[in-house]
Amino acid sequence: MIKVSATGDSLFCAGFPAEYEKKRAALDAFLFDADLRITNLETNLSDFGGYANQYSGGTWLNTRKELFPALESFGFNFFGTANNHAMDYGHAGLLSTVGFLDERGRAHAGSGKDLAAAEAPAILHLADGKTAAIFAVDASMERPSVAGKPSKVFAGRPGVNFLRHETVFTVTEKEMDDLRRIAAATGINACRDAEIGAGYMAPDPEGTFVFGDTAFTTKAGTPRSKCNEKDLLRLTGNIEKAKAENDLVFILVHSHDEEGTDEVEPPAYLKEFCRAAIDAGASAVFGGGVHILRGLELYRGKPIFYSLGDFIYQGPLVEYLPPEFMEKYGLDVDASAKEALWVRSRGGKIGLSTNEKNYLSVVPKLTFDGDAMTDLLLMPIRLTFQTGDESRDGLPYFAEGDEGKRVFDRFAKASLALGTELVYENGYIRVKG
């Protein structure tokens, strides 16, 4: 029997206060009961020796290396590094992160010195001679973040293991005519049309019209989003190869996209990828990125967690922020990170740290006998929220009583929409039946 636990994103920027030790005891016991303990490392590990990138995943995230033992104290033996913050500090920050994990002998996947390194799974040796391959994939990266292949002339490019996708919006024939008229009147597509005419861009796909940077179609039933075919083929091919060589295969996928205005509904391309990963041999898929808890789908008997939300959220404790952030909010380039985040949150009124839904999650524990999942138990967790002391906020603990029920209600509703019925028993969550 192999037990596997996984968490949402560890947006980890600081150490933990001493009083947290008692609060985490039940969660620690739950995690340490597993053979394989997985988390997504939502930060860079460096001591600010490189350069802040011009862009970031929203906030430039970095954690000093000396603090890493705090995260290790949860017993994680795999760290995913494919996420939208992997390049906040450029190639130097990314390579510092993976290099530090290598120095400490910690298994990781999802980013590296080139595409071959970024897309390679970590292989973990478990009990009874079993092995597990773990991949990490980023679906919400900026274009410069993607890892590159080498050639005879060029070295490979550091970056993340990526999944691109295309989005198209369906409109009526009249709405399409209106878009074409507006484009002609404003010249919004003039540069695009010139580049297509000169061969610098490919023509618009048949049946679509691109207005500015957004694609539209009148074809009913068109999915709003779909995976890039080349990326999907590459990723599922890697999964198939890993499954042929290992007993179990697990996928971490990082996505910040929504399906329309419903933040709990996974986007079409994410469903497409997760199901294709199971078809290719994955034993389970663990999603993250959007900072909220999404539902559980059982696809061909294998679990897909479309988002486990956050496991640790210490965003307000970011140590430094670069001039690009300060200029965006009209601050002096040498303003403190605390001052800048206060301005962005409009005085603590908006943002991730102000909404309790971002502080609710679950930690699943899966039991496998061979390739078959024989048990699925979920611990509801809550992150400490608005205690009045930011050093204590954003740290996970077992959610019991009314807090546990609140987590269950949210998770059960989202899962039911995906065809999975859950029950709340003795403080834990299970699949009904």
Secondary structure as GFF3:
##gff-version 3
##sequence-region A 1 433
A	DSSP	beta_strand	2	11	.	.	.	ID=ss1
A	DSSP	alpha_helix	20	23	.	.	.	ID=ss2
A	DSSP	alpha_helix	25	32	.	.	.	ID=ss3
A	DSSP	beta_strand	36	41	.	.	.	ID=ss4
A	DSSP	beta_strand	44	45	.	.	.	ID=ss5
A	DSSP	beta_strand	62	63	.	.	.	ID=ss6
A	DSSP	three_ten_helix	65	67	.	.	.	ID=ss7
A	DSSP	alpha_helix	68	72	.	.	.	ID=ss8
A	DSSP	beta_strand	78	80	.	.	.	ID=ss9
A	DSSP	alpha_helix	90	103	.	.	.	ID=ss10
A	DSSP	beta_strand	108	109	.	.	.	ID=ss11
A	DSSP	beta_strand	111	112	.	.	.	ID=ss12
A	DSSP	alpha_helix	115	119	.	.	.	ID=ss13
A	DSSP	beta_strand	122	125	.	.	.	ID=ss14
A	DSSP	three_ten_helix	127	129	.	.	.	ID=ss15
A	DSSP	beta_strand	131	138	.	.	.	ID=ss16
A	DSSP	three_ten_helix	143	145	.	.	.	ID=ss17
A	DSSP	beta_strand	159	160	.	.	.	ID=ss18
A	DSSP	beta_strand	165	170	.	.	.	ID=ss19
A	DSSP	alpha_helix	173	186	.	.	.	ID=ss20
A	DSSP	alpha_helix	190	197	.	.	.	ID=ss21
A	DSSP	beta_strand	208	211	.	.	.	ID=ss22
A	DSSP	beta_strand	214	217	.	.	.	ID=ss23
A	DSSP	beta_strand	225	227	.	.	.	ID=ss24
A	DSSP	alpha_helix	229	245	.	.	.	ID=ss25
A	DSSP	beta_strand	248	254	.	.	.	ID=ss26
A	DSSP	alpha_helix	268	279	.	.	.	ID=ss27
A	DSSP	beta_strand	284	288	.	.	.	ID=ss28
A	DSSP	beta_strand	296	299	.	.	.	ID=ss29
A	DSSP	beta_strand	302	305	.	.	.	ID=ss30
A	DSSP	beta_strand	310	313	.	.	.	ID=ss31
A	DSSP	three_ten_helix	315	317	.	.	.	ID=ss32
A	DSSP	alpha_helix	323	328	.	.	.	ID=ss33
A	DSSP	alpha_helix	337	344	.	.	.	ID=ss34
A	DSSP	three_ten_helix	352	354	.	.	.	ID=ss35
A	DSSP	three_ten_helix	356	359	.	.	.	ID=ss36
A	DSSP	beta_strand	360	369	.	.	.	ID=ss37
A	DSSP	beta_strand	372	383	.	.	.	ID=ss38
A	DSSP	beta_strand	396	398	.	.	.	ID=ss39
A	DSSP	alpha_helix	401	416	.	.	.	ID=ss40
A	DSSP	beta_strand	422	425	.	.	.	ID=ss41
A	DSSP	beta_strand	428	431	.	.	.	ID=ss42
###
